[in-house]
Amino acid sequence: MRPAAGQVRPLSGLAAMLGAPSAGPRAPLAAVTGITIDSRQVRQGDLYVALPGASVHGAAFARAAAEAGAAAVLTDRAGERDAVASGLPVLVVPDPRAVLGRVAAWVYERPAEGLLLLGVTGTSGKSTTTYLLEGGLRAAGHRTGLVGGVEIQVGDLRFTPTLTTPEASDLQALFALMREQGVTAAAMEVSSHALALGRVDGAHYDVALFTNLSQDHLDFHRDLDDYFMTKVRLFTPELARAGVVNIDDPHGRELVGLSKIPVTTFSAAGAAEADWVARDVRLGADGSTFRVIGPGGVEADVSVALPGPFNVANTLGALVTLVEAGVPLQVAVHGVGTVTGVPGRMERVPGAPGFQAIVDYSHKPGAVESVLGALREVTSGSLIIVLGCGGDRDRGKRALMGEAAARLADVAILTSDNPRSEDPLRILGEMLQGVLSVPERDRAHVIMEPDRACAIDLAIGRARPGDVVVVAGKGHEQGQYVAGEVLPFDDRQVVAEAIGRRERT
C-alpha cells in the first residue's frame, strides 16, 4: 500500500526538522523516498525506523535493512551502535515512535493535507459508520478511500488490513497512494491503540466522530478511564478541526465538556439538548427508517438497509459528520441509503429455511447486548447465539459477555473464538461465571461446545421457523488463531455449509 514512486527527500531536511544532525560517511548526500519500521519491508531508498521491541531492538536488523536498500536509519540511543554499524547514515532521537507520524508525513510530503479526512472512534460501530461515511462522500462526487479493520479501499483498489488503524509509516504511505490514485476524501477508523501509540500523528481530520464507549481492550489500557481518555485525544486541535459526539452515551456527554475543538452533538434517542436528533424511528428486520432533524429546523427522511437501533445511531452520526464536512443533507441521506451492508456486521447468510442466520463481529459486552436487543425486536421465535471470547485479550469482559448471552438469548451456545495461546476450556470457564450470575429462571438454555464449527452446526440444526441464529465475535475474519497457527475459518462460510447440510438431511 505505497505509491508507485516516492519523492526524493533530502535527509538533511529531516535532520533539521528533528533537530538531530545525521551521522555517517554518506550523510551529506543521503536522500529517502519511503519509510518503514519493518526491516523485511524495506525498499530501495527507504528510511528504516529502528524501534525498541519487546525482546529485540529494531536496530539489530539495521544491517539487513541496509542490504535491502535502505538509505538511512532513524533510531534512539539504545539502537545507535547497531545502526551505525550498518554503514548507513543515522539520525538519533530520544523516542523515534513519538515522531514517527510526523516523520512519515514529511517523507511523503504531507499527503493527508489534500484529503477531506473523516475519523471515527469509539468501541462499537466504527466499521459500519465508515462505510456509511464512504457512501455519503461518494454521493457527493468524491473519489473515495476507506481505512478500517474490515478492508482498505483506495479508489478501485482493495487491500486486506492487518490492523484497524495502520502504523504511522504505513498510514502516511496509504495517504500518498490515495493522492496518487486521485482520491479526494476518505473515512477511517481511529482505534484507541492508534491514538495511544501515535499512529495517526501527522494526520489531521476535518471531522472526528465519537460513537460510544464500553469495556474493551483492558489488556492494553489500565482501566476504562484510561481507555476513554485515550479516545478523547482525537478531539484536540492537533488531530481534528471539529467533532461530532453521540450524547446518548454517558461518555459522549462527558466528552463534550472535555473536547478542545468545537463539537456538534446528536441523539438517536431524541434527547432535547442534542443538535441533531432522530424522530419517528421505525425498526425492521431489513433496515430502519427515521426522520433526521437538525439546527434551524432542517430535516429529511432517512432509510437505511441496516437493522437495529444501534444502526440508527450509526447512520445519524454519519449524516451529522457528513454535513459538518460540507456535504448537503439530502446528498448525505442519499449516500448512506446506498450502503446495503457491511461485511461481518449483522450480515445475513442466505438460504436458511424459515429462520434467519446472521454473522456479526460483536466481541465485547456492549456490542453483544446491542445485537441481542436489536434482534429480539425482530424475532418471532427463539433467539439463539453462538459466542466465544478471544484469548490473550481482556479477560475481564469474558464473564460480562457470558452474562449478556445468558440473560438476553433463549439459547446460548458458548464456544471458542480465537483462543490464541490460551486453553479454550479455561476461557469458557470464565464465560460460565457470568452465565451463573443470571438467576436460573431468567437464564437462557446454555450449551458448552468448544469446537466452533460444531457449535455453529448445532445452532443451525436446532433452529425452527421464526427463530434467529446469530454467530457472534468473528464477523468478517477468515481465520481462527489457535496455538500460534491461523486456521482457515470464516463464520459466514461455516454457517452456509451448516445450512446446506441441514437441507440435505
MIVO-207631 format. One line per field, with one value per residue (C-alpha): residue number from 1; x, y, z. Coordinates in nm, 3 decimals. Example, Ala and Ser with C-alpha at 12.3 -4.5 7.8 and 13.67 -1.06 7.14 Angstrom:
2
pos	c(1; 2)
xx	c(1.230; 1.367)
yy	c(-0.450; -0.106)
zz	c(0.780; 0.714)
// end
This chain:
505
pos	c(1; 2; 3; 4; 5; 6; 7; 8; 9; 10; 11; 12; 13; 14; 15; 16; 17; 18; 19; 20; 21; 22; 23; 24; 25; 26; 27; 28; 29; 30; 31; 32; 33; 34; 35; 36; 37; 38; 39; 40; 41; 42; 43; 44; 45; 46; 47; 48; 49; 50; 51; 52; 53; 54; 55; 56; 57; 58; 59; 60; 61; 62; 63; 64; 65; 66; 67; 68; 69; 70; 71; 72; 73; 74; 75; 76; 77; 78; 79; 80; 81; 82; 83; 84; 85; 86; 87; 88; 89; 90; 91; 92; 93; 94; 95; 96; 97; 98; 99; 100; 101; 102; 103; 104; 105; 106; 107; 108; 109; 110; 111; 112; 113; 114; 115; 116; 117; 118; 119; 120; 121; 122; 123; 124; 125; 126; 127; 128; 129; 130; 131; 132; 133; 134; 135; 136; 137; 138; 139; 140; 141; 142; 143; 144; 145; 146; 147; 148; 149; 150; 151; 152; 153; 154; 155; 156; 157; 158; 159; 160; 161; 162; 163; 164; 165; 166; 167; 168; 169; 170; 171; 172; 173; 174; 175; 176; 177; 178; 179; 180; 181; 182; 183; 184; 185; 186; 187; 188; 189; 190; 191; 192; 193; 194; 195; 196; 197; 198; 199; 200; 201; 202; 203; 204; 205; 206; 207; 208; 209; 210; 211; 212; 213; 214; 215; 216; 217; 218; 219; 220; 221; 222; 223; 224; 225; 226; 227; 228; 229; 230; 231; 232; 233; 234; 235; 236; 237; 238; 239; 240; 241; 242; 243; 244; 245; 246; 247; 248; 249; 250; 251; 252; 253; 254; 255; 256; 257; 258; 259; 260; 261; 262; 263; 264; 265; 266; 267; 268; 269; 270; 271; 272; 273; 274; 275; 276; 277; 278; 279; 280; 281; 282; 283; 284; 285; 286; 287; 288; 289; 290; 291; 292; 293; 294; 295; 296; 297; 298; 299; 300; 301; 302; 303; 304; 305; 306; 307; 308; 309; 310; 311; 312; 313; 314; 315; 316; 317; 318; 319; 320; 321; 322; 323; 324; 325; 326; 327; 328; 329; 330; 331; 332; 333; 334; 335; 336; 337; 338; 339; 340; 341; 342; 343; 344; 345; 346; 347; 348; 349; 350; 351; 352; 353; 354; 355; 356; 357; 358; 359; 360; 361; 362; 363; 364; 365; 366; 367; 368; 369; 370; 371; 372; 373; 374; 375; 376; 377; 378; 379; 380; 381; 382; 383; 384; 385; 386; 387; 388; 389; 390; 391; 392; 393; 394; 395; 396; 397; 398; 399; 400; 401; 402; 403; 404; 405; 406; 407; 408; 409; 410; 411; 412; 413; 414; 415; 416; 417; 418; 419; 420; 421; 422; 423; 424; 425; 426; 427; 428; 429; 430; 431; 432; 433; 434; 435; 436; 437; 438; 439; 440; 441; 442; 443; 444; 445; 446; 447; 448; 449; 450; 451; 452; 453; 454; 455; 456; 457; 458; 459; 460; 461; 462; 463; 464; 465; 466; 467; 468; 469; 470; 471; 472; 473; 474; 475; 476; 477; 478; 479; 480; 481; 482; 483; 484; 485; 486; 487; 488; 489; 490; 491; 492; 493; 494; 495; 496; 497; 498; 499; 500; 501; 502; 503; 504; 505)
xx	c(0.000; 0.256; 0.266; 0.446; 0.708; 0.804; 0.950; 1.323; 1.357; 1.700; 1.798; 1.938; 1.585; 1.461; 1.762; 1.681; 1.314; 1.403; 1.700; 1.907; 2.213; 2.280; 2.599; 2.770; 3.002; 2.723; 2.506; 2.551; 2.430; 2.168; 1.807; 1.497; 1.190; 0.990; 0.977; 0.918; 0.956; 0.987; 1.330; 1.158; 0.958; 1.249; 1.256; 1.533; 1.563; 1.368; 1.429; 1.438; 1.299; 1.450; 1.217; 1.276; 1.088; 0.956; 1.259; 1.485; 1.565; 1.486; 1.841; 1.960; 1.816; 1.977; 2.239; 1.963; 1.781; 2.097; 2.136; 1.775; 1.842; 1.765; 1.910; 1.930; 1.827; 1.629; 1.663; 1.720; 2.035; 1.985; 1.990; 2.259; 2.555; 2.392; 2.252; 2.594; 2.746; 2.518; 2.721; 2.413; 2.361; 2.191; 1.957; 1.918; 1.622; 1.506; 1.185; 1.152; 0.795; 0.687; 0.800; 0.715; 0.390; 0.546; 0.849; 0.636; 0.422; 0.741; 0.877; 0.560; 0.515; 0.210; -0.028; -0.329; -0.344; -0.509; -0.783; -1.117; -1.049; -1.314; -1.215; -1.437; -1.352; -1.547; -1.592; -1.865; -1.993; -1.666; -1.660; -2.027; -2.003; -1.701; -1.891; -2.185; -1.949; -1.786; -2.130; -2.210; -1.877; -1.922; -2.270; -2.116; -1.893; -1.572; -1.334; -1.315; -1.091; -1.174; -0.942; -1.054; -1.045; -1.264; -1.083; -0.887; -1.015; -0.819; -1.047; -1.095; -0.814; -0.884; -0.647; -0.677; -0.573; -0.358; -0.454; -0.770; -0.557; -0.224; 0.112; 0.204; 0.457; 0.205; -0.079; 0.113; 0.216; -0.151; -0.244; 0.027; -0.119; -0.463; -0.316; -0.155; -0.487; -0.685; -0.875; -1.026; -1.195; -1.157; -1.327; -1.125; -1.146; -0.926; -0.859; -0.750; -0.426; -0.363; -0.414; -0.202; 0.084; 0.081; -0.022; -0.240; 0.015; 0.082; -0.281; -0.541; -0.912; -1.164; -1.424; -1.382; -1.679; -1.732; -1.980; -1.990; -1.773; -1.799; -1.549; -1.285; -0.906; -0.839; -0.548; -0.386; -0.534; -0.500; -0.874; -1.191; -1.099; -0.762; -0.937; -1.180; -0.918; -0.718; -1.023; -1.050; -0.709; -0.870; -1.073; -0.779; -0.663; -0.352; -0.562; -0.901; -1.081; -1.429; -1.603; -1.936; -2.043; -2.317; -2.465; -2.689; -2.370; -2.267; -1.906; -2.017; -2.178; -1.853; -1.654; -1.850; -1.700; -1.350; -1.319; -1.067; -1.236; -1.592; -1.836; -2.180; -2.398; -2.652; -2.904; -3.081; -3.297; -3.420; -3.253; -3.382; -3.039; -2.879; -2.808; -2.932; -3.195; -3.376; -3.757; -4.028; -3.786; -3.922; -3.716; -3.745; -3.571; -3.425; -3.342; -3.480; -3.639; -3.640; -3.660; -3.342; -3.390; -3.106; -3.036; -3.274; -3.539; -3.350; -3.485; -3.503; -3.646; -3.384; -3.399; -3.107; -3.075; -2.903; -3.120; -3.114; -3.141; -2.762; -2.754; -2.994; -2.731; -2.451; -2.645; -2.736; -2.373; -2.257; -2.512; -2.409; -2.042; -2.102; -2.296; -2.017; -1.775; -1.973; -2.195; -2.556; -2.800; -3.008; -2.695; -2.572; -2.910; -2.900; -2.541; -2.594; -2.905; -2.689; -2.500; -2.668; -2.446; -2.105; -1.905; -1.947; -2.170; -2.525; -2.463; -2.739; -2.637; -2.892; -3.067; -3.191; -3.533; -3.785; -3.535; -3.264; -2.891; -2.675; -2.300; -2.182; -1.849; -1.982; -1.696; -1.741; -2.013; -2.184; -2.193; -2.338; -2.613; -2.689; -2.704; -2.925; -3.151; -3.190; -3.257; -3.510; -3.732; -3.748; -3.758; -4.094; -3.944; -3.631; -3.313; -3.003; -2.647; -2.314; -2.048; -1.687; -1.418; -1.069; -0.759; -0.468; -0.704; -0.909; -1.013; -1.249; -1.504; -1.548; -1.788; -1.973; -2.022; -2.136; -2.383; -2.522; -2.572; -2.742; -2.968; -3.075; -3.086; -3.314; -3.032; -2.665; -2.405; -2.068; -1.767; -1.415; -1.337; -0.965; -0.811; -0.456; -0.217; -0.484; -0.672; -1.020; -1.175; -1.033; -1.187; -1.523; -1.496; -1.458; -1.758; -1.956; -1.902; -2.107; -2.373; -2.415; -2.471; -2.804; -3.092; -3.187; -3.546; -3.417; -3.130; -3.108; -3.063; -2.683; -2.473; -2.093; -1.933; -1.561; -1.545; -1.672; -1.779; -1.975; -2.132; -2.250; -2.380; -2.568; -2.728; -2.838; -2.967; -3.194; -3.337; -3.709; -3.930; -3.931; -3.601; -3.292; -2.943; -2.659; -2.299; -2.106; -1.747; -1.550; -1.758; -1.555; -1.248; -1.133; -0.904; -0.904; -0.596; -0.515; -0.185; 0.034; -0.142; -0.404; -0.650; -0.887; -1.225; -1.496; -1.816; -2.020; -1.892; -1.933; -2.291; -2.371; -2.229; -2.434; -2.750; -2.664; -2.618; -2.950; -3.125; -2.979; -3.090)
yy	c(0.000; 0.250; 0.498; 0.377; 0.648; 0.847; 1.196; 1.221; 1.390; 1.507; 1.357; 1.696; 1.838; 1.570; 1.623; 1.994; 1.928; 1.689; 1.886; 1.568; 1.603; 1.292; 1.093; 0.860; 0.872; 0.936; 1.159; 1.486; 1.326; 1.088; 1.109; 0.898; 0.809; 0.598; 0.483; 0.160; 0.018; -0.339; -0.444; -0.714; -0.450; -0.222; -0.090; 0.091; 0.443; 0.382; 0.541; 0.245; 0.343; 0.109; 0.099; -0.075; -0.406; -0.630; -0.858; -0.729; -0.374; -0.296; -0.166; -0.528; -0.554; -0.235; -0.428; -0.633; -0.308; -0.170; -0.482; -0.443; -0.088; 0.138; 0.486; 0.581; 0.479; 0.667; 0.525; 0.605; 0.598; 0.230; 0.143; 0.387; 0.148; -0.122; 0.139; 0.299; -0.046; -0.089; 0.175; 0.388; 0.750; 0.757; 1.001; 0.960; 1.097; 1.025; 0.847; 0.754; 0.627; 0.966; 1.136; 0.853; 1.006; 1.346; 1.193; 0.973; 1.272; 1.462; 1.175; 1.163; 1.544; 1.557; 1.364; 1.388; 1.764; 1.712; 1.486; 1.555; 1.321; 1.187; 0.984; 0.758; 0.643; 0.453; 0.096; -0.023; 0.096; 0.226; -0.004; 0.039; 0.415; 0.441; 0.253; 0.492; 0.788; 0.649; 0.613; 0.975; 1.101; 0.904; 1.051; 1.397; 1.330; 1.239; 0.966; 0.787; 0.593; 0.383; 0.262; 0.012; -0.333; -0.491; -0.364; -0.076; 0.095; 0.333; 0.427; 0.098; -0.079; -0.314; -0.439; -0.666; -0.484; -0.624; -0.353; -0.148; 0.164; 0.113; 0.206; 0.571; 0.487; 0.269; 0.517; 0.805; 0.577; 0.491; 0.859; 0.908; 0.620; 0.784; 1.107; 0.918; 0.743; 1.067; 1.005; 1.327; 1.213; 0.925; 0.779; 0.582; 0.405; 0.551; 0.291; 0.359; 0.173; 0.411; 0.715; 0.576; 0.472; 0.782; 0.601; 0.893; 1.162; 1.355; 1.323; 1.594; 1.512; 1.756; 1.594; 1.338; 1.127; 0.954; 0.664; 0.514; 0.353; 0.025; -0.220; -0.339; -0.351; -0.354; -0.585; -0.272; 0.017; 0.048; 0.080; 0.214; 0.574; 0.538; 0.384; 0.676; 0.947; 0.793; 0.837; 1.199; 1.269; 1.269; 1.574; 1.816; 2.080; 1.874; 1.595; 1.738; 2.054; 1.969; 1.690; 1.505; 1.329; 1.082; 1.212; 0.908; 0.754; 0.879; 0.902; 1.109; 1.359; 1.374; 1.417; 1.729; 1.904; 1.767; 1.836; 2.102; 2.154; 2.264; 1.971; 1.904; 1.658; 1.400; 1.171; 0.876; 0.865; 1.218; 1.399; 1.756; 1.911; 1.744; 1.949; 1.666; 1.404; 1.110; 1.109; 0.867; 0.574; 0.254; -0.061; -0.361; -0.687; -0.545; -0.195; 0.119; 0.449; 0.772; 1.147; 1.343; 1.691; 1.940; 2.302; 2.562; 2.302; 2.134; 1.781; 1.483; 1.133; 0.860; 0.496; 0.265; -0.106; -0.186; -0.333; -0.245; 0.071; 0.094; 0.133; 0.425; 0.582; 0.490; 0.638; 0.956; 1.003; 0.954; 1.205; 1.472; 1.413; 1.443; 1.768; 1.907; 1.812; 2.018; 1.756; 1.876; 1.684; 1.542; 1.422; 1.262; 1.090; 0.950; 0.831; 0.641; 0.487; 0.320; 0.118; -0.221; -0.393; -0.419; -0.746; -0.936; -0.673; -0.807; -0.989; -1.227; -1.567; -1.665; -1.998; -2.057; -2.229; -2.023; -1.869; -1.606; -1.677; -1.375; -1.327; -1.032; -0.904; -0.826; -0.931; -0.707; -0.689; -0.374; -0.499; -0.837; -0.659; -0.427; -0.705; -0.932; -0.640; -0.544; -0.899; -0.961; -0.696; -0.883; -1.239; -1.413; -1.739; -1.818; -1.611; -1.833; -1.704; -1.874; -1.684; -1.714; -1.485; -1.423; -1.549; -1.328; -1.033; -0.853; -1.133; -0.906; -0.897; -1.275; -1.310; -0.998; -1.146; -1.478; -1.297; -1.091; -1.401; -1.595; -1.303; -1.187; -1.501; -1.803; -2.041; -1.954; -2.188; -2.094; -2.190; -2.090; -1.764; -1.702; -1.880; -1.791; -1.929; -1.992; -2.310; -2.273; -2.456; -2.201; -1.919; -2.099; -2.145; -1.768; -1.706; -1.957; -1.748; -1.474; -1.723; -1.844; -1.488; -1.485; -1.630; -1.971; -1.866; -1.584; -1.776; -1.899; -2.265; -2.277; -2.529; -2.556; -2.673; -2.584; -2.670; -2.360; -2.543; -2.796; -2.514; -2.343; -2.672; -2.730; -2.383; -2.418; -2.769; -2.671; -2.354; -2.353; -2.122; -1.770; -1.821; -1.605; -1.753; -1.505; -1.623; -1.353; -1.249; -1.300; -1.131; -1.077; -1.266; -1.556; -1.730; -1.868; -1.808; -2.130; -2.209; -1.999; -2.100; -1.926; -2.190; -2.113; -2.026; -1.795; -1.788; -1.699; -1.999; -2.236; -2.115; -2.160; -2.513; -2.596; -2.472; -2.685; -2.997; -2.933; -2.902; -3.229; -3.432)
zz	c(0.000; -0.119; -0.406; -0.716; -0.692; -0.386; -0.392; -0.319; 0.020; 0.148; 0.481; 0.579; 0.574; 0.811; 1.038; 1.054; 1.132; 1.415; 1.543; 1.518; 1.290; 1.084; 1.123; 0.878; 0.580; 0.326; 0.542; 0.348; 0.024; 0.164; 0.050; 0.119; -0.087; 0.161; 0.522; 0.714; 1.065; 0.935; 0.803; 0.596; 0.411; 0.321; -0.035; -0.215; -0.073; 0.249; 0.584; 0.822; 1.163; 1.424; 1.724; 2.058; 2.067; 2.341; 2.317; 2.038; 1.934; 1.572; 1.526; 1.538; 1.186; 1.054; 0.855; 0.689; 0.610; 0.451; 0.237; 0.124; 0.003; 0.298; 0.261; 0.630; 0.981; 1.246; 1.597; 1.965; 2.180; 2.261; 1.891; 1.781; 1.793; 1.579; 1.341; 1.286; 1.231; 0.928; 0.745; 0.677; 0.779; 1.119; 1.294; 1.671; 1.867; 2.224; 2.117; 1.748; 1.788; 1.921; 1.599; 1.357; 1.231; 1.176; 1.004; 0.778; 0.681; 0.594; 0.383; 0.174; 0.167; 0.395; 0.169; 0.401; 0.353; 0.014; 0.151; 0.312; 0.605; 0.844; 1.151; 1.363; 1.714; 1.979; 2.098; 1.862; 1.527; 1.381; 1.078; 0.991; 1.029; 0.799; 0.528; 0.571; 0.551; 0.238; 0.079; 0.157; 0.028; -0.293; -0.341; -0.304; -0.605; -0.427; -0.532; -0.200; 0.032; 0.338; 0.615; 0.878; 1.023; 0.754; 0.445; 0.298; -0.015; -0.234; -0.519; -0.705; -0.518; -0.224; 0.045; 0.349; 0.668; 0.948; 1.200; 1.249; 1.206; 1.023; 1.175; 1.117; 0.846; 0.661; 0.710; 0.553; 0.265; 0.223; 0.211; -0.051; -0.253; -0.224; -0.358; -0.646; -0.725; -0.726; -0.403; -0.269; 0.054; 0.298; 0.605; 0.856; 1.187; 1.462; 1.730; 2.086; 2.012; 1.722; 1.945; 2.229; 2.000; 1.780; 1.461; 1.349; 1.433; 1.115; 1.006; 1.064; 1.048; 0.911; 1.138; 1.417; 1.529; 1.866; 1.857; 2.209; 2.474; 2.664; 2.812; 2.569; 2.533; 2.907; 2.830; 2.680; 2.879; 3.258; 3.309; 3.145; 3.230; 3.058; 2.756; 2.742; 2.788; 2.504; 2.279; 2.394; 2.239; 1.896; 1.994; 2.010; 1.759; 1.682; 1.533; 1.428; 1.323; 1.450; 1.640; 1.632; 1.951; 2.044; 2.370; 2.417; 2.552; 2.900; 2.792; 2.494; 2.730; 2.925; 2.606; 2.512; 2.817; 2.759; 2.386; 2.285; 1.948; 1.858; 1.876; 1.733; 1.925; 1.813; 1.977; 1.816; 2.131; 2.063; 2.357; 2.358; 2.417; 2.111; 1.799; 1.577; 1.662; 1.509; 1.525; 1.412; 1.421; 1.267; 1.301; 1.072; 1.003; 0.681; 0.798; 0.957; 0.869; 1.067; 1.032; 1.097; 1.241; 1.278; 1.374; 1.236; 1.157; 0.873; 0.831; 0.598; 0.580; 0.608; 0.503; 0.574; 0.492; 0.822; 1.101; 1.470; 1.682; 1.705; 1.327; 1.358; 1.584; 1.341; 1.049; 1.236; 1.340; 0.983; 0.850; 1.101; 1.025; 0.652; 0.696; 0.919; 0.640; 0.390; 0.227; 0.178; 0.398; 0.114; -0.065; 0.256; 0.309; -0.042; 0.004; 0.329; 0.175; -0.090; 0.173; 0.170; 0.423; 0.586; 0.575; 0.901; 1.060; 1.106; 0.780; 0.676; 0.542; 0.275; 0.240; 0.595; 0.568; 0.765; 1.010; 0.991; 1.019; 1.095; 1.141; 1.347; 1.478; 1.828; 2.056; 2.359; 2.625; 2.500; 2.143; 2.245; 2.439; 2.148; 1.890; 2.101; 2.193; 1.828; 1.712; 1.990; 1.834; 1.502; 1.638; 1.646; 1.772; 1.972; 1.971; 1.953; 1.991; 1.926; 2.120; 2.233; 2.373; 2.239; 2.415; 2.524; 2.545; 2.812; 3.048; 3.241; 2.963; 2.940; 3.232; 3.113; 2.767; 2.910; 3.134; 2.845; 2.628; 2.908; 3.001; 2.656; 2.438; 2.455; 2.369; 2.424; 2.275; 2.421; 2.211; 2.105; 1.929; 1.872; 2.174; 2.064; 2.328; 2.593; 2.675; 2.518; 2.814; 3.056; 2.853; 2.853; 3.229; 3.274; 3.049; 3.257; 3.570; 3.406; 3.298; 3.655; 3.778; 3.590; 3.800; 3.666; 3.592; 3.366; 3.211; 2.852; 2.780; 2.780; 2.585; 2.600; 2.274; 2.240; 1.868; 1.687; 1.371; 1.579; 1.781; 1.462; 1.324; 1.650; 1.637; 1.275; 1.334; 1.621; 1.461; 1.382; 1.171; 1.319; 1.504; 1.465; 1.492; 1.543; 1.527; 1.707; 1.762; 1.441; 1.173; 0.857; 0.983; 0.768; 1.014; 1.368; 1.584; 1.770; 1.947; 1.720; 1.398; 1.187; 1.073; 0.783; 0.934; 0.802; 1.009; 0.702; 0.508; 0.804; 0.859; 0.489; 0.495; 0.806; 0.633; 0.330; 0.542; 0.715; 0.380; 0.255; 0.559)
// end
